[in-house]
Amino acid sequence: MYHCPIQERDHDGFQSQRGCRKHVNTKHSWFFYFDEKPNSKEITDSLNVASNFPIESTSRGQTSETTKHARKLLPSFSLLCDIGEVFTKWLTGSGGGYKKDRAAQQIVTRCFKFLRFCCEDKEESSFDVVDFGLCSSNLLFKFIDYLQDECKLGHGGRLGYVDAIPEMINFRKLHGASEAVFRKFSETELYLKRARKTVAKMIRL
């Protein structure tokens, strides 16, 4: 069991480090900035300085505002197109690892937002759009930076996009990609591994 580091705990412990960390982030966010629990004004002032932008009255409110901001700045192709439906079905089948419907939809949404970022002038997705986006390593890094700088997504949120894009690469490999596109995929996969290591390192720091 993993126990909360705060003495006045009202639970028996958590079965994972993630659960314990989430509890501390939610209930005792002051723990990362102070040795002893300060008053509410000191907590607010400290978090404002650390994040460089005003926080909401609750962490849930701040997350909600960040999500809305990200959605506004990240348009997406429609998930109801032929490619979206085939991709979703593949993810929930044996080829995509029998993912749950919700997880599959999140992956498709993230991939389609990335593709729309790469092809802003296109109104509908196609395999040409998919190949162009997945083969553009330069646009990949621009997209990851855009998620942080403009959308204000945290490292964990960006990691979700970095992990989703390889799923579409695997899907495209099994659906008639040309030899030239295959070669470019190898380069993109290398950059994705580097990007994941970089974001994961930021999370640890």
C-alpha positions in Angstrom: 0.0 0.0 0.0 1.1 3.6 -0.7 0.3 6.1 2.1 -0.3 9.8 1.8 2.7 11.7 3.2 0.4 14.1 5.0 -0.1 13.1 8.7 -3.8 13.9 8.9 -4.9 11.2 6.4 -8.4 9.9 6.4 -7.8 6.7 4.4 -6.0 3.4 4.7 -3.7 3.8 1.7 -3.6 3.4 -2.1 -2.7 0.3 -4.1 -0.6 2.3 -6.7 1.8 5.2 -6.7 -0.4 6.9 -9.3 -3.4 6.8 -7.0 -1.5 8.2 -4.1 0.1 10.9 -6.3 -3.4 11.9 -7.7 -4.7 12.1 -4.1 -1.9 14.5 -3.1 -2.3 16.6 -6.2 -6.0 17.0 -5.6 -6.2 17.2 -1.8 -2.8 18.5 -0.7 -1.3 20.5 -3.6 0.4 22.8 -1.1 2.7 19.9 -0.2 4.9 20.5 -3.3 5.6 24.1 -2.3 5.6 24.2 1.6 6.9 22.2 4.5 3.8 23.0 6.5 0.2 23.7 5.4 -0.1 27.5 4.9 -3.2 29.6 4.7 -5.3 29.7 1.5 -3.9 33.1 0.4 -0.3 31.8 0.5 -1.3 28.7 -1.5 -2.9 30.8 -4.2 0.0 33.2 -4.5 2.5 30.4 -4.7 0.6 28.5 -7.4 0.1 31.7 -9.4 3.9 32.3 -9.4 4.7 28.6 -10.3 2.2 28.4 -13.2 2.7 32.0 -14.5 -1.1 32.4 -15.0 -4.0 32.9 -12.7 -5.5 29.6 -11.4 -9.2 28.9 -10.8 -10.6 28.6 -7.4 -10.3 24.8 -7.7 -8.0 22.5 -9.7 -11.1 21.0 -11.5 -12.0 24.5 -12.7 -8.5 25.1 -14.0 -8.5 21.7 -15.8 -11.9 22.6 -17.4 -10.7 25.9 -18.7 -7.5 24.4 -20.1 -9.6 21.7 -21.9 -11.9 24.3 -23.4 -9.0 26.4 -24.5 -7.3 23.3 -26.2 -10.6 22.3 -28.0 -11.0 25.9 -29.3 -7.4 25.9 -30.8 -7.5 22.3 -32.0 -10.0 21.7 -34.8 -10.5 18.2 -36.0 -11.6 16.2 -39.0 -15.0 14.5 -38.5 -14.7 11.1 -36.8 -17.8 10.0 -38.8 -15.9 9.8 -42.1 -15.0 6.4 -43.7 -11.4 6.5 -42.4 -12.5 7.4 -38.9 -15.0 4.5 -38.8 -12.5 2.0 -40.2 -9.8 3.2 -37.9 -12.0 3.0 -34.8 -13.2 -0.5 -35.8 -9.5 -1.6 -36.3 -8.6 -0.2 -32.8 -11.4 -2.2 -31.1 -10.6 -5.3 -33.0 -7.7 -7.8 -32.9 -5.5 -5.7 -35.1 -5.6 -2.7 -32.8 -5.4 -4.6 -29.5 -9.0 -4.9 -28.6 -9.2 -1.4 -27.1 -12.3 -0.2 -25.4 -14.6 2.1 -27.3 -13.7 5.2 -25.2 -10.0 4.6 -25.6 -10.3 4.0 -29.3 -12.3 7.2 -29.8 -9.7 9.2 -27.9 -6.9 7.9 -30.1 -8.9 8.7 -33.3 -9.7 12.2 -32.0 -6.1 13.0 -31.2 -4.9 11.7 -34.5 -7.5 13.6 -36.5 -6.6 16.8 -34.6 -3.0 16.2 -35.6 -3.9 15.6 -39.2 -6.1 18.8 -39.3 -3.2 20.7 -37.9 -1.0 19.5 -40.7 -3.7 20.1 -43.4 -5.6 23.2 -42.3 -6.8 23.9 -45.9 -8.6 20.5 -46.2 -12.2 20.1 -45.1 -12.3 16.3 -45.2 -9.8 13.6 -44.4 -8.4 11.1 -46.9 -5.6 8.6 -47.1 -3.5 11.3 -48.9 -4.0 13.6 -45.9 -3.1 10.8 -43.5 0.1 10.0 -45.4 1.1 13.6 -45.6 0.6 14.2 -41.9 2.3 11.0 -40.7 5.3 11.5 -43.0 5.9 15.2 -41.9 8.3 14.9 -39.0 8.8 18.7 -39.1 5.1 19.3 -38.6 5.1 16.7 -35.8 7.4 18.7 -33.7 5.5 21.9 -34.5 2.3 20.2 -33.3 3.9 19.0 -30.0 5.2 22.6 -29.3 1.8 24.0 -30.3 0.1 21.8 -27.7 2.3 23.2 -25.0 2.7 26.9 -26.1 -0.8 27.7 -27.5 -3.1 25.0 -26.1 -1.4 25.1 -22.6 -1.6 21.3 -22.4 0.5 19.7 -19.7 3.2 17.1 -20.3 0.8 14.2 -19.7 -1.7 15.6 -22.2 1.0 16.0 -24.8 2.2 12.4 -24.1 -1.3 11.2 -25.0 -1.0 12.7 -28.5 2.5 11.3 -28.9 1.3 7.8 -28.0 -1.8 8.0 -30.3 0.0 8.9 -33.5 1.9 5.5 -33.7 -1.4 3.7 -33.6 -2.4 5.5 -36.8 0.9 4.6 -38.4 0.3 1.0 -37.7 -3.2 1.2 -39.0 -1.9 2.9 -42.2 0.8 0.2 -42.7 -1.9 -2.4 -42.9 -4.1 -0.5 -45.3 -2.2 -0.1 -48.5 0.6 2.4 -47.8 3.1 2.7 -50.6 6.8 1.7 -50.3 7.9 5.4 -50.2 5.4 6.1 -47.5 6.7 3.1 -45.5 10.2 4.5 -45.6 9.0 7.9 -44.3 7.1 6.1 -41.5 10.3 4.8 -40.2 11.7 8.3 -39.8 8.5 9.5 -38.1 8.5 6.6 -35.7 12.1 7.5 -34.7 11.1 11.1 -34.1 8.1 10.0 -32.1 10.3 7.9 -29.8 12.6 10.9 -29.2 9.6 13.1 -28.6 8.2 10.6 -26.1 11.5 10.4 -24.2 11.7 14.2 -24.1 8.1 14.7 -22.7 8.6 11.8 -20.3 11.8 13.4 -19.0 9.9 16.7 -18.5 7.3 14.8 -16.4 10.0 13.3 -14.2 11.6 16.6 -13.7 
